[in-house]
Amino acid sequence: MYHHELVTPNEGLPIRVIEHRGNESNVLPHWHQAVEIDLVLAGSATYVVSGKTLTAQAGDIVLINANEIHGVRSAQSTAETSAVTLLMPYQFLEKQLPNFQFIWFLVDQKNPAYPQLVNAIKRVTTIEAEPTDGLLRLRQQSALYLVLYILLKHFSQYRDVPNNLHGTTQQQALAKVIAFLTDNSRQALTLTQVAGEMHLSTGYLSRLFTKQMQVSLMQYLQLIRLQDAYQLLVTTETSISAIADLTGFANVKAFRTLFIKVYQQNPLKYRQTHKRSIIGLFFSEFISLLVTAYMIVFNR
């Protein structure tokens, strides 16, 4: 699971191109040293970016600046739901754009250049992820730089606040906390225990986590457990009670209650109806990130 995500480019490209297809697309809040451009091709998805919620329909672009905390969930998704993502590493953008640390992107559909941006993104992503033909690779790179040109010319603004915030004390603390929660999610944990492990006061940790992640630390821990349980549910024959016990839930009732609240089905029925189709999960490149949408769980 990656909550501060490291971006690895595709072979032969300075960025990462990801295709998403399927009916599961939930991602816990996280951030990365990259500009993320998501283009929804079919279906819809609800994003939470820096605490703000927005729903993207087919044809919509969602752009997330470097180090912005964001999550995503599918909304009424079906097997036809699809989207593409371009992840542009910070180091790549620094080399291409002078003073990039002060450049922020803001995509406005009313801008006359918006259709050009959509088409350029499609050109990058309609070429197979790892083309063996040198000319195809060159064409893909050409489309990529067109995307960057359009963004810089029509959808950028300079701000006094730098976008390179990875080194802040708060984000460093969050990264350590989330790593600890992930590694120990199957154990019985309390906020006080986690604060002690992090050498932070309980009050400070609670306020920091909720403010930055838009969900409390203990709620986030339950979502990590639900992700863990979900994978066991759809990929194994492990019993429901055993899954609840293995993944750290207090009891099977707590697991069932949370699962039903999120998926509108009890775990057993969900397994029966989704196990076969779920193998080709939406966002396959980030299967470790696929989790329930905390925005639904906690009615935010």
C-alpha positions as CSV (number, residue, x, y, z in Angstrom):
1,M,0.0,0.0,0.0
2,Y,1.4,3.4,-1.0
3,H,0.0,6.5,0.7
4,H,3.0,8.7,-0.1
5,E,3.4,7.1,-3.5
6,L,6.7,6.7,-5.5
7,V,6.1,7.1,-9.2
8,T,8.0,4.8,-11.5
9,P,8.0,5.9,-15.2
10,N,7.1,3.4,-18.0
11,E,10.1,2.0,-19.8
12,G,11.2,4.5,-22.5
13,L,9.0,7.3,-21.2
14,P,9.7,10.1,-18.6
15,I,6.1,9.6,-17.1
16,R,3.9,6.8,-16.1
17,V,0.8,6.0,-18.2
18,I,-2.0,3.9,-16.6
19,E,-5.2,2.5,-18.0
20,H,-8.1,1.8,-15.7
21,R,-10.9,-0.6,-16.4
22,G,-13.4,-2.4,-14.3
23,N,-15.9,-1.8,-11.5
24,E,-13.7,-1.1,-8.5
25,S,-11.8,2.2,-8.2
26,N,-11.5,3.2,-4.5
27,V,-8.2,4.7,-3.3
28,L,-7.4,5.9,0.2
29,P,-6.1,9.4,0.6
30,H,-2.4,9.7,-0.4
31,W,0.0,12.0,-2.1
32,H,3.0,11.8,-4.5
33,Q,5.8,13.7,-6.0
34,A,4.1,14.0,-9.3
35,V,1.4,15.9,-11.2
36,E,-1.5,13.5,-11.8
37,I,-3.8,13.9,-14.8
38,D,-6.9,11.7,-14.8
39,L,-9.2,11.6,-17.8
40,V,-12.5,9.7,-17.3
41,L,-13.5,7.9,-20.5
42,A,-16.7,6.2,-19.3
43,G,-18.7,6.0,-16.1
44,S,-18.0,8.5,-13.3
45,A,-15.8,8.8,-10.2
46,T,-15.8,11.0,-7.1
47,Y,-12.5,12.5,-6.1
48,V,-11.4,14.2,-2.9
49,V,-8.6,16.7,-3.5
50,S,-7.2,18.8,-0.7
51,G,-10.4,18.2,1.2
52,K,-12.7,19.2,-1.6
53,T,-15.1,16.7,-3.3
54,L,-15.8,16.6,-7.0
55,T,-17.4,14.2,-9.3
56,A,-15.9,13.6,-12.8
57,Q,-18.0,12.3,-15.7
58,A,-16.9,10.9,-19.0
59,G,-14.8,13.5,-20.8
60,D,-13.8,15.2,-17.6
61,I,-10.2,15.9,-16.6
62,V,-9.1,15.9,-12.9
63,L,-5.7,17.4,-12.4
64,I,-3.9,16.9,-9.0
65,N,-0.8,19.0,-8.4
66,A,2.3,17.6,-6.8
67,N,1.9,16.7,-3.1
68,E,-1.9,17.4,-2.9
69,I,-3.6,14.8,-0.7
70,H,-6.3,13.1,-2.7
71,G,-8.4,10.0,-2.8
72,V,-10.9,8.5,-5.3
73,R,-13.9,6.3,-5.4
74,S,-16.1,5.0,-8.2
75,A,-19.6,6.3,-8.3
76,Q,-22.2,3.9,-9.8
77,S,-19.4,2.3,-11.7
78,T,-19.9,-0.7,-14.0
79,A,-17.7,-3.0,-16.0
80,E,-17.6,-0.3,-18.6
81,T,-16.1,2.2,-16.3
82,S,-12.7,3.4,-17.7
83,A,-10.2,6.1,-17.3
84,V,-6.6,6.9,-18.0
85,T,-3.9,8.5,-15.8
86,L,-0.7,10.4,-16.6
87,L,1.7,10.6,-13.7
88,M,4.4,13.2,-14.4
89,P,7.3,12.9,-11.9
90,Y,8.4,16.1,-10.2
91,Q,12.0,15.6,-11.4
92,F,10.8,15.4,-15.0
93,L,8.8,18.6,-14.7
94,E,11.6,20.5,-13.0
95,K,13.8,19.8,-16.0
96,Q,11.2,20.9,-18.5
97,L,9.8,24.0,-16.8
98,P,11.8,26.8,-15.3
99,N,10.7,27.7,-11.8
100,F,8.3,24.7,-11.7
101,Q,8.1,24.8,-7.9
102,F,6.0,27.9,-8.2
103,I,3.8,26.7,-11.1
104,W,0.3,25.3,-10.3
105,F,-2.1,23.8,-12.8
106,L,-5.8,24.5,-12.8
107,V,-7.9,22.8,-15.5
108,D,-11.0,24.8,-16.6
109,Q,-13.5,23.1,-19.0
110,K,-14.6,26.5,-20.2
111,N,-11.1,27.3,-21.5
112,P,-11.2,27.0,-25.4
113,A,-8.0,24.8,-25.2
114,Y,-9.8,22.2,-23.1
115,P,-10.7,19.9,-26.1
116,Q,-7.1,20.1,-27.3
117,L,-5.9,18.9,-23.9
118,V,-8.4,16.0,-23.9
119,N,-7.3,14.9,-27.4
120,A,-3.6,15.2,-26.5
121,I,-4.1,13.0,-23.4
122,K,-5.9,10.4,-25.5
123,R,-3.0,10.4,-28.0
124,V,-0.6,9.6,-25.2
125,T,-2.7,6.8,-23.8
126,T,-4.2,5.2,-26.9
127,I,-0.7,3.9,-27.8
128,E,0.0,0.7,-26.1
129,A,1.8,1.1,-22.7
130,E,5.1,-0.4,-23.9
131,P,5.2,0.0,-27.7
132,T,8.1,-1.9,-29.3
133,D,8.0,0.2,-32.5
134,G,10.4,3.2,-32.2
135,L,8.1,5.4,-34.3
136,L,5.2,4.7,-32.0
137,R,7.3,5.5,-29.0
138,L,8.3,8.8,-30.7
139,R,4.7,9.6,-31.5
140,Q,3.8,8.9,-27.8
141,Q,6.5,11.2,-26.6
142,S,5.4,13.9,-29.0
143,A,1.9,13.7,-27.6
144,L,3.2,13.9,-24.1
145,Y,5.1,17.1,-24.8
146,L,2.0,18.5,-26.4
147,V,0.0,17.8,-23.2
148,L,2.7,19.7,-21.3
149,Y,2.7,22.6,-23.7
150,I,-1.1,23.0,-23.5
151,L,-1.0,22.8,-19.7
152,L,1.7,25.4,-19.4
153,K,0.2,27.8,-22.0
154,H,-3.4,27.6,-21.0
155,F,-3.9,26.0,-17.6
156,S,-1.0,27.2,-15.4
157,Q,-0.6,30.0,-12.9
158,Y,2.3,31.2,-10.7
159,R,2.0,31.3,-7.0
160,D,4.2,32.5,-4.2
161,V,3.6,29.2,-2.4
162,P,5.9,26.4,-3.7
163,N,4.3,23.1,-4.7
164,N,7.2,21.0,-3.5
165,L,6.0,20.4,0.0
166,H,7.2,16.8,0.5
167,G,9.8,17.9,2.9
168,T,7.5,19.5,5.4
169,T,7.5,18.2,9.0
170,Q,3.7,17.4,8.8
171,Q,4.0,15.3,5.7
172,Q,7.0,13.4,7.1
173,A,5.0,12.7,10.2
174,L,2.0,11.5,8.3
175,A,4.1,9.2,6.1
176,K,5.5,7.5,9.2
177,V,2.1,7.2,10.9
178,I,0.5,5.7,7.8
179,A,3.4,3.3,7.3
180,F,3.0,2.2,11.0
181,L,-0.8,1.7,10.6
182,T,-0.3,-0.3,7.4
183,D,2.3,-2.6,8.9
184,N,0.4,-3.1,12.1
185,S,-3.2,-3.0,10.9
186,R,-3.9,-6.6,12.0
187,Q,-3.0,-5.8,15.6
188,A,-5.2,-4.2,18.2
189,L,-4.3,-0.5,18.1
190,T,-5.5,2.6,19.9
191,L,-4.8,6.2,19.1
192,T,-2.8,6.5,22.3
193,Q,-0.6,3.5,21.3
194,V,0.1,5.0,17.9
195,A,0.9,8.4,19.3
196,G,3.3,6.8,21.7
197,E,5.0,4.9,18.9
198,M,5.4,8.2,16.9
199,H,6.5,10.1,20.0
200,L,3.7,12.6,19.5
201,S,0.9,13.7,21.9
202,T,-2.4,12.1,21.3
203,G,-4.2,15.4,20.8
204,Y,-1.6,16.7,18.3
205,L,-1.7,13.4,16.3
206,S,-5.5,13.3,16.2
207,R,-5.7,16.9,15.0
208,L,-2.9,16.6,12.4
209,F,-4.3,13.4,10.9
210,T,-7.9,14.5,10.7
211,K,-6.9,17.9,9.2
212,Q,-4.6,16.6,6.6
213,M,-6.3,13.3,5.6
214,Q,-10.0,14.5,6.1
215,V,-10.7,11.4,8.2
216,S,-9.7,10.4,11.7
217,L,-6.8,8.1,12.4
218,M,-8.9,5.3,13.8
219,Q,-11.3,5.5,10.8
220,Y,-8.4,5.3,8.5
221,L,-7.1,2.3,10.3
222,Q,-10.5,0.6,9.8
223,L,-10.3,1.3,6.1
224,I,-6.9,-0.2,5.8
225,R,-8.3,-3.3,7.5
226,L,-11.3,-3.3,5.1
227,Q,-8.9,-3.2,2.1
228,D,-7.0,-6.1,3.5
229,A,-10.3,-8.0,4.1
230,Y,-11.6,-7.2,0.7
231,Q,-8.6,-8.8,-1.0
232,L,-9.0,-11.9,1.0
233,L,-12.8,-12.0,0.3
234,V,-12.5,-11.8,-3.5
235,T,-9.3,-13.8,-4.0
236,T,-9.5,-16.7,-1.5
237,E,-12.1,-19.1,0.0
238,T,-11.3,-18.0,3.6
239,S,-14.4,-17.9,5.7
240,I,-16.0,-14.5,6.6
241,S,-15.3,-15.0,10.3
242,A,-11.7,-15.9,9.7
243,I,-11.2,-12.9,7.4
244,A,-12.5,-10.6,10.2
245,D,-10.1,-12.1,12.7
246,L,-7.1,-12.1,10.4
247,T,-7.4,-8.5,9.3
248,G,-7.8,-7.0,12.8
249,F,-11.5,-6.3,13.2
250,A,-12.8,-6.6,16.8
251,N,-15.3,-9.2,15.7
252,V,-17.1,-10.5,12.6
253,K,-20.1,-8.2,13.3
254,A,-17.9,-5.1,13.1
255,F,-16.5,-6.3,9.7
256,R,-20.0,-7.1,8.3
257,T,-21.4,-3.8,9.5
258,L,-18.6,-1.7,7.8
259,F,-18.6,-3.9,4.7
260,I,-22.4,-3.5,4.2
261,K,-22.2,0.2,4.8
262,V,-19.7,0.5,2.0
263,Y,-20.7,-2.1,-0.6
264,Q,-24.5,-2.3,0.2
265,Q,-24.2,-6.1,0.4
266,N,-23.1,-8.5,3.0
267,P,-19.6,-10.0,2.5
268,L,-20.8,-13.5,1.5
269,K,-23.2,-12.2,-1.2
270,Y,-20.6,-9.8,-2.5
271,R,-18.1,-12.7,-2.8
272,Q,-20.7,-14.8,-4.7
273,T,-21.5,-12.0,-7.2
274,H,-18.1,-10.3,-7.7
275,K,-15.3,-12.8,-7.1
276,R,-15.0,-13.9,-10.8
277,S,-15.3,-10.4,-12.3
278,I,-13.1,-8.7,-9.7
279,I,-9.9,-10.4,-10.9
280,G,-9.4,-7.6,-13.5
281,L,-9.6,-4.9,-10.9
282,F,-10.0,-1.2,-11.9
283,F,-6.7,0.6,-11.3
284,S,-4.7,-2.6,-11.6
285,E,-1.4,-0.7,-11.4
286,F,-2.5,0.3,-7.9
287,I,-4.2,-2.8,-6.7
288,S,-2.6,-2.3,-3.3
289,L,-4.4,1.1,-3.1
290,L,-7.9,-0.2,-3.9
291,V,-10.0,0.4,-0.8
292,T,-13.4,1.5,0.2
293,A,-14.3,5.2,-0.2
294,Y,-14.0,6.9,3.1
295,M,-16.3,9.6,1.9
296,I,-19.2,7.1,1.8
297,V,-18.3,5.4,5.0
298,F,-18.2,8.5,7.2
299,N,-20.9,10.5,5.3
300,R,-18.6,13.4,4.8
